[in-house]
Amino acid sequence: MRLLDCGGKSAWRTLYISTTTYIFSSLMTLIFALLRQKPVVLTQHIGEIPFKSRFLKTLLSTINRTLGVWSLARCGQVVFVGKLVKAYFEELADFKRPALLIPNGVDHAIYHPLDMQVLGGSELRCLFVGRFVEKKGITLLRQCMNLSGINWTFIGWGPLSPRFWHDEEKHAILAIHENLRADQVVPHYQNADLLVLPSTGEGFPLVLQEALSCGTPVLISQEVASSFDGLDEACVQYVETRGDAGVERLREKLSEMASKIESIREARGAAFMFAQQWGWENCMSEYLTIYLKLLKRK
């Protein structure tokens, strides 16, 4: 069950679409399955989202603690993709069976390095992939555009698109791409030095797994880093972005990484190897085990 993040003037429209499309469609699917006495496997991606709006935070918390808890308690098996979300709901809900942690799978036939050679160039090529909303840290990145030694590429969609930024904030942006297909994003992963995603309220963002699978190191928020079930700091860097000093800490971290660009590029091999744990075969095998167990118990 998911509630999408909201931002800017589109908050209420996004909230309405999120609620009707995701929450109630999931709820009706669960009710239909229960009426038909079919076991349900539910994969939960997100939990708490730190909206600035007190109303939105209260609304999401209420949904999680009522419809969310009710739904999770009635599933044959609940799976979480990240540690933080799993811990959040384990404090709220009683599960029929112990909840499992299974990260999303990545198709390594699609997401893989272009080659293992160290990229050239004197500037750090930073890439953002995700929705252009506050939760993804886009407002933090907006305040990092004047850092020297960095070129930016933004890929995504949403109300806080960088194309709406003032000209003086866009001088460092290399490119802005909106609404690309998944296969169109792959070359951008492969040619970036660093994926930057200072987001909050996440489960375990798939774009991190995709970037690392393409041999691209990542810089993420400390909160997201906590969702990893173990990490390799050679290719996964993190910074605390919460609080009043979050922007300054992010700027300092990016400046530091731009100053050691060669070591970032040399971590591409480590990123590729680290990502091998998320192959589709591993993910499918774990879900297949769940399905077979539930069918035997039925």
N, C-alpha and C positions, 0 to 999 in steps of 0.2 A: 504494500500500500504506500503510495507516494504523494507528496505535495510538492509541486515544483516551486522554486524560489521566485521571488518577485522583486521588481525594482523600478524606480522612477514612476512615471505617470501610468505605466502599464500594470501596476501592481494588482489592482482589483480585477482587471480583465484576465491576467495570468492566473490569479487565485481562483477565479471562477472556472476557467478551463481546466486547471489542475484538479480541482475538487470533483467536477463532473466527469472528466475523462478518466482519471486514474483511481481515485478513491472509490467512487460508487460503482464503476465498472468492475473493479477488483472485488468489491463487496458482493455484487450480484453474482459474479462467477463463483465465489466461495459458497454462497447460499444455495445456488443451483447444484453444485457438487455435493453439498451436505444432504440436500433433498434426494439426490440420486444415490446417496450412500457411497460416494466415490472418495477415495483418499486424496488429499490435497498437499502438494509440496509448494511452499511459498518462499520466494527469495526476496529478502528485505535489503534494500540498498542504503537508505538514509534513515536517520532518527531525528535528532534535534537539530533545528536550523536557527542560528543566532540572528534572526531578523532584528533590525533596528526598531521596527514598529512593535510596540508592546501588544497591540491587538493581534497582529499576525503571529507573534510568538505564543500568545495565550491560545489562539485558535488552533495552531498546530499541536501544541501540548495537549489540548483537550481532545483532539481527534486521535492522537497517539494513545492516550490513556483510556479512551472509550472504545471507539470502533477498532482502533489498531490492536489493543490488548484483546478484545473480544475475538477478532479474526485470528490472531496468532495462536490463541489458546485452542482453536478448533481445527488447526491444520495437522495433518498426519506428521509432517516434518517441516520445520522452519530452518532456512539456511540464510546466513548472513555473509556478505562479501567483505566486510571489514570488522576489525576488533572493537572499535569504539561503538558502532551501532549495535553490535551483539551485546556488549556490556550494558548499554543504555536500556535495551528492551528486556534483558534478563532481570533487571531491577523492577520492571513493571509487570511482566507477564509470566503466567505459568504455562509451560509447554507440555504437550502430551509426551514428547520425547526430548531429550537434551538437544538444544539447538546446535547446529554445525556451522563451521566457518569454512567456506569454499570461495576463494576469489574467482572473479570472472575469468573465463578462458580467452586466450588470444590465438588467432589463426596465424601461425608463424609462416605459412605459405604466402601470406599477404604482408604481414608486418615483419620485416627483416631488414638488416642493414643493406645499403646500396653496395658498399664494400667496407672492408675493415681498415682502409687507409685513413690517416689523420687528415682532417679537412684543413684547407689553407685559409688565408685571409688574416688581416690584423685586427678585425673587430669580432666580438662575441656575437654570434647569431642566436638570438633568443626567440623562442616560439611560444605563443599562447594558443591553446586549443580548448574551446569550451563555450558555454553560453555567456553572452555579454551581460552579466547580472552581478549584483553586489556580492553575492555569496561566493562567486568564483574569484574574488579578489581583483576585479577589473578596476575598481576605484583606487586601489593601492597602486596598481601598475601605471595608472594615469599620471601618478606623481613621480614616476621613475623615468619618464621619457627624456629628461634632460641629462641623464647620465652619459658620460663620454665613453667611447670604446664599445658601444652596444648598438646593434641594429635589431629591429623588432619586426616580427610577422605575427599578425593576429588572425586567427581563423575561428569563426563561430557565427553566432546570431544572437539577437536580443536587444532590449531597449537601451542599453548603455554602450552601444557600438562605438568603437574608436572613430568611426567616420563622422560622428557628431562632435568630436573634440575640436577645440579651437586650433587654428593653424600653428600657433606657437607651441602647442603640445604635440604636434604631429611631425615635427621636423626629424625626429629620430626613427619614425616608423618606416620600415622597409616596405611593408605591404599589408593590406587588409583584405581578407577573403571571407565572404559570407555565403552560407548555405552550400558548402562543398559536399560532394559525396565522400563516403569513407575512403574509396580508392584514390580520390583526388588529394586527400590529406597525407597519404603515405609519403610521397616525395618530399613534403615539407618536414616531416619527422626525420627522414633520412639525411636531409641537408642542413638541419639545425645543429648548433652546438649544445643547446640547452633548452629543455622545455621548462617553462616557468608557470606554476599554478599555485598561487598563495591563497587557496580557497579555505572555507570553513564550512561546517555542517555537512561534510561529505561522508560517504561510506568508504569506498575505496575506488577513486576515479579510474575508469577504464583507460582514459587517455595516458595516464602514467604508465600503465602496462604496455600500451601500444608504442609509446615513445621509447621506452627501455628496450622493447623487442626490436626496434629499428636501430639500436645502438646509441641512442641519445640519452645522456644523463638528464636528471631532473632536479629542479629546485622547487620545494613545496613548503607549505606551512608546517609548523611543528605538530599541529593537530592531525593533519593528514598523515604525517610520518608515523604517528602512533597507531595508525590503522594497519601498517605493514606487520606481517607476522615474521619479523626479522628483516633487517635491511643491510645493504652494503653501502657504506658512506663514501666509497670511492665514486659511486655513480648516483647516489641519492643524497642530496644535500637538503637541509631544511633550516627554517628560521621562524622564530616566534612572531607572528603577525598580529596577534591580538593585543588590545590595549592602545593607549595613546601613542606609544613609541613604535608601533608596528610598522609604519611607513619608513621611519628612519632606519630601523633594523633591516628592513628589506632593501633599502637603498645601499646600505653599507655592505650587505651580503652580495648584492649584484656587482658593486664596484670591486669587491674583493675577487669575485670570480672572473670578472673581466680582466683583472690584472694578472691572473694565472691561467690564461686561455689555453696554453699548451697542455697543462695537466688536465683540464676539463676535456679536451679533445682526446687525450690519451686514455681516458676512462671509457671510451666507446666499447672496447672489448669487454670490460667488466659489466657494462650495462647489458650488452647482448647476452652474456652468460647468466647474469642474474635473472633475466626475464624468461629463461628456458623453463622455469618451474610452472609457468602459466600456460602451457600448451593446451590446445583444445582436447587432446587425448586424455590428459590428466583430469580436466574438468568433467568431461563426459563420463569417464569411468566412475567418478565419485557420485555423480547424479544417477547413473545407471544402478549403482549399488543401492541407493536410496529407493528407487522405484521398485526394484525387485523385492526388497525387504517389505515394503508396504503392500505389495501385491500378494505376498505370501501370508501376511497377517490378515488380509481382507476376508 
